[in-house]
Amino acid sequence: MERFDVAVIGAGLLGCFAARELSRRKLDIVLLEAREDVCTGISRANTAVIYPGCDHKPGTLKAEMTVRANAGFDRLCEELNVPLSRCGSLMLSFGPRADAVLREKLRQGQENGVPGLRLLSANEAYRMEPALAPGLSSALFSPTAGTVNPWQLGIAACENAVRNGAQLRRNTRVLAMRTEDGSYRIETDRGVLTARAVVNCAGLAADRVQELLFPPSVRIVPTAGDYVVLDQNCAGRPAHILEYEPEKRGKGLTAVPTVKGNLLLGTTERENTLAYAAAECGLDRVKALAVRILPGLDFSEVIRSFAAVRPNPRSPDGSSIQSFCIEHPAERFWSLIGIKTPGLTCARELGSYISDRLATELDAEQNPLFTPERRGIPKPHSLPYEERKALVGRDPDYGEIVCFCEDVTRAEVLEAIRRGAVTVDGVKRRVGTGMGCCQGARCEQKITAMLAEALGVPESAVCKDGPGSEIVRAEHERL
Ligand SMILES: Cc1cc2nc3c(=O)[nH]c(=O)nc-3n(C[C@H](O)[C@H](O)[C@H](O)COP(=O)(O)OP(=O)(O)OC[C@H]3O[C@@H](n4cnc5c(N)ncnc54)[C@H](O)[C@@H]3O)c2cc1C
C-alpha cells in the first residue's frame, strides 16, 4: 500500500495552494482529485476579485488574512507567472442607506489596515468612471482591489506544488476513510493509500468528506449565482471593479473588467442547487442591475453566461457561519469547509495556515529544494515581432494559429496538453482557447482532434468538460 505524509483531498484553488504551501516542507504529499482535471469546481466559476479587506469584522481571521493576502498578491502572481490587474474598486451608493453602508465599510477597512481607502463625492467618482448612471450619491474607492483569472492561478499553484515534489492523482475520488496504526487509511476508486495527515479541501463535498470519519459539525447548503460575460473592450466597460450597493437591502452587483479585457457581471442568489447551468431569471436580474449603474452597456455584446455554486456553511442547528470554517476534528486532520468569498483572495494564506500547523504536528523540516517560481506557457502573440519570428524558426507550431479570436498557436495547445489538459475546456483554462467572441466555434473541432491524437483516443472520447460532455458522436451513435 502506498504511504504518504499528507493527502490533500480536492484540487480546487484551496487544495492546490494547500499542496503548494505544504511542499515548502520535506513531506511526501499526494493531491487527490475526483475529476479529470484541477480547478473544475467552484474555482473556475466565481467573481475573480482580489478583495482589499473592507468587508470583514476587524479582529477576525478573515479580515486579517484578506488584508495580508491582498498585500502579497503582486509577489504571488510574479512567482506563479499569472497576470494580475490592480484596477482598484469603487463601491457605489445611490442613496442614504447605501451611503451609511459605505461609511461603515470605510471605518471597518481602515481598522483592518486596508491602504488608500477614500470616500469619494459623486463628482470625483464620475471623473474616474464617466459612464456611471446619473444619481450617484457617493463611492468608496479601494485602490488595492484587483482581479486575476482564478483557474489560471489554481493551475499555476498545482504545477508549482508538483514541481516541488507533490504528486497529483486525478480521476481519484475519496470514498471512505478510517484510522489505522496512527495514520489515515484512504479508500479511493483507484485503490487504497495511507497518509499521516489529511487536508480536506473538497469544496462543495467538504462536509461529506469530513463525515466519512467524523460526526457532522458543519453542513454545506448550496446556492447558485448567475453571471454574464461581455466581449473584450465592450462599450461602457469600466476601468475599475464596480460594486453596486442597492438602496433597498438585497443582493447588489459586481462588474469586473477582467485581466483579458472582458466585462464580467454577477451575481444572483438562487436557492439550493448544485447545477452550474445559468437560469434565465437570474441572467435577466443581472442585466437589470447592471444597466442601473452602467446604462450604456450593450447586451448584444454578451458572449457567455454561466452559473456558480456557493458552498454556504451552516451549523448543525441551521444557523449560518460567517467566519472561515477551518475544522480540526482530530490530530493531523484539517478541513476547509464552506469557504466562499474571499477564498480566492485567501487561497495561499489558508494553505499556509494549514501547512504551518501540520508542519508542527508532523515535525516536518523545511524543504531546502523548494522553489516558489513557476513558468507559464509562452504566449507568442504578446512577444515583439523579432522574438516571435525566432520562436517560429525554432518551432513552426508557434506559427500555426488554432484559436483566431485569442491568437493561440498549435504549440501552446500542445504544451497545454503536455501539462495535463485532457478536455477542450482543460486546454481553454491553460491557454485561453475558446475565450473570445466565437466561444470556440472555430477552434473546438481542431482542439478535439489534437487531444484525440495526443491522448491516443478516438475523437468521440474527447469531452468538452468532463464525463458526459463528449463533443463528437461515435459512428455507431450516428446511425
Ligand atoms: C459565486 C462565488 C463567487 C466567488 N467570488 C470570489 C471572489 O470574487 N473573490 C474571492 O476571493 N473569492 C471568491 N469566491 C470564493 C472562491 O471562488 C473559492 O473559495 C475558491 O474557488 C476555492 O474553491 P475550493 O478549492 O474550495 O473548491 P473547488 O474549486 O470546488 O475544489 C474542490 C475540489 O474537490 C474535488 N472533490 C470533491 N469531492 C472529492 C472527493 N471525494 N475526492 C476527491 N476530490 C473531491 C472536486 O472535484 C473539486 O475539484 C467565490 C465563490 C463563489 C461560489
The ligand as an SDF file (V2000), in Angstrom:
LIG
                    3D

 53 58  0  0  0  0  0  0  0  0999 V2000
  -20.2290   32.5470   -6.5810 C   0  0  0  0  0  0  0  0  0  0  0  0
  -18.8710   32.6770   -5.9800 C   0  0  0  0  0  0  0  0  0  0  0  0
  -18.1360   33.8420   -6.1780 C   0  0  0  0  0  0  0  0  0  0  0  0
  -16.8870   33.9740   -5.5780 C   0  0  0  0  0  0  0  0  0  0  0  0
  -16.1570   35.1100   -5.8110 N   0  0  0  0  0  0  0  0  0  0  0  0
  -14.9650   35.2670   -5.1950 C   0  0  0  0  0  0  0  0  0  0  0  0
  -14.1990   36.4470   -5.4050 C   0  0  0  0  0  0  0  0  0  0  0  0
  -14.5440   37.3190   -6.2040 O   0  0  0  0  0  0  0  0  0  0  0  0
  -13.0570   36.5930   -4.7060 N   0  0  0  0  0  0  0  0  0  0  0  0
  -12.6340   35.6670   -3.8050 C   0  0  0  0  0  0  0  0  0  0  0  0
  -11.6310   35.8930   -3.1510 O   0  0  0  0  0  0  0  0  0  0  0  0
  -13.3020   34.5020   -3.6360 N   0  0  0  0  0  0  0  0  0  0  0  0
  -14.4480   34.2810   -4.3150 C   0  0  0  0  0  0  0  0  0  0  0  0
  -15.1320   33.1060   -4.1580 N   0  0  0  0  0  0  0  0  0  0  0  0
  -14.5350   32.0180   -3.3670 C   0  0  0  0  0  0  0  0  0  0  0  0
  -13.5760   31.1530   -4.1750 C   0  0  0  0  0  0  0  0  0  0  0  0
  -14.0070   31.0180   -5.5040 O   0  0  0  0  0  0  0  0  0  0  0  0
  -13.4330   29.7600   -3.5340 C   0  0  0  0  0  0  0  0  0  0  0  0
  -13.2110   29.9010   -2.1600 O   0  0  0  0  0  0  0  0  0  0  0  0
  -12.2720   29.0140   -4.1820 C   0  0  0  0  0  0  0  0  0  0  0  0
  -12.5100   28.8340   -5.5400 O   0  0  0  0  0  0  0  0  0  0  0  0
  -11.9680   27.7230   -3.5110 C   0  0  0  0  0  0  0  0  0  0  0  0
  -12.6710   26.6440   -4.0010 O   0  0  0  0  0  0  0  0  0  0  0  0
  -12.3780   25.1790   -3.4280 P   0  0  0  0  0  0  0  0  0  0  0  0
  -10.9940   24.7770   -3.7020 O   0  0  0  0  0  0  0  0  0  0  0  0
  -12.8430   25.1250   -2.0110 O   0  0  0  0  0  0  0  0  0  0  0  0
  -13.4500   24.3080   -4.2200 O   0  0  0  0  0  0  0  0  0  0  0  0
  -13.4070   23.6690   -5.6790 P   0  0  0  0  0  0  0  0  0  0  0  0
  -12.7520   24.5350   -6.6530 O   0  0  0  0  0  0  0  0  0  0  0  0
  -14.8040   23.2350   -5.9700 O   0  0  0  0  0  0  0  0  0  0  0  0
  -12.4920   22.3880   -5.4790 O   0  0  0  0  0  0  0  0  0  0  0  0
  -12.9050   21.2600   -4.7470 C   0  0  0  0  0  0  0  0  0  0  0  0
  -12.4230   20.0150   -5.4800 C   0  0  0  0  0  0  0  0  0  0  0  0
  -12.6580   18.8680   -4.6660 O   0  0  0  0  0  0  0  0  0  0  0  0
  -12.9440   17.7920   -5.5200 C   0  0  0  0  0  0  0  0  0  0  0  0
  -13.6000   16.7380   -4.7340 N   0  0  0  0  0  0  0  0  0  0  0  0
  -14.8340   16.7600   -4.1860 C   0  0  0  0  0  0  0  0  0  0  0  0
  -15.0850   15.5910   -3.5460 N   0  0  0  0  0  0  0  0  0  0  0  0
  -13.9710   14.8320   -3.6990 C   0  0  0  0  0  0  0  0  0  0  0  0
  -13.6120   13.5150   -3.2470 C   0  0  0  0  0  0  0  0  0  0  0  0
  -14.4490   12.7470   -2.5260 N   0  0  0  0  0  0  0  0  0  0  0  0
  -12.3870   13.0170   -3.6010 N   0  0  0  0  0  0  0  0  0  0  0  0
  -11.5190   13.7610   -4.3310 C   0  0  0  0  0  0  0  0  0  0  0  0
  -11.8220   15.0150   -4.7690 N   0  0  0  0  0  0  0  0  0  0  0  0
  -13.0250   15.5430   -4.4440 C   0  0  0  0  0  0  0  0  0  0  0  0
  -13.8450   18.4090   -6.5660 C   0  0  0  0  0  0  0  0  0  0  0  0
  -13.8830   17.6340   -7.7580 O   0  0  0  0  0  0  0  0  0  0  0  0
  -13.1910   19.7670   -6.7700 C   0  0  0  0  0  0  0  0  0  0  0  0
  -12.2820   19.7690   -7.8470 O   0  0  0  0  0  0  0  0  0  0  0  0
  -16.3690   32.9410   -4.7620 C   0  0  0  0  0  0  0  0  0  0  0  0
  -17.0990   31.7580   -4.5840 C   0  0  0  0  0  0  0  0  0  0  0  0
  -18.3310   31.6200   -5.1890 C   0  0  0  0  0  0  0  0  0  0  0  0
  -19.0800   30.3460   -5.0030 C   0  0  0  0  0  0  0  0  0  0  0  0
  1  2  1  0
  2  3  1  0
  2 52  2  0
  3  4  2  0
  4  5  1  0
  4 50  1  0
  5  6  2  0
  6  7  1  0
  6 13  1  0
  7  8  2  0
  7  9  1  0
  9 10  1  0
 10 11  2  0
 10 12  1  0
 12 13  2  0
 13 14  1  0
 14 15  1  0
 14 50  1  0
 15 16  1  0
 16 17  1  0
 16 18  1  0
 18 19  1  0
 18 20  1  0
 20 21  1  0
 20 22  1  0
 22 23  1  0
 23 24  1  0
 24 25  2  0
 24 26  1  0
 24 27  1  0
 27 28  1  0
 28 29  2  0
 28 30  1  0
 28 31  1  0
 31 32  1  0
 32 33  1  0
 33 34  1  0
 33 48  1  0
 34 35  1  0
 35 36  1  0
 35 46  1  0
 36 37  1  0
 36 45  1  0
 37 38  2  0
 38 39  1  0
 39 40  1  0
 39 45  2  0
 40 41  1  0
 40 42  2  0
 42 43  1  0
 43 44  2  0
 44 45  1  0
 46 47  1  0
 46 48  1  0
 48 49  1  0
 50 51  2  0
 51 52  1  0
 52 53  1  0
M  END
$$$$
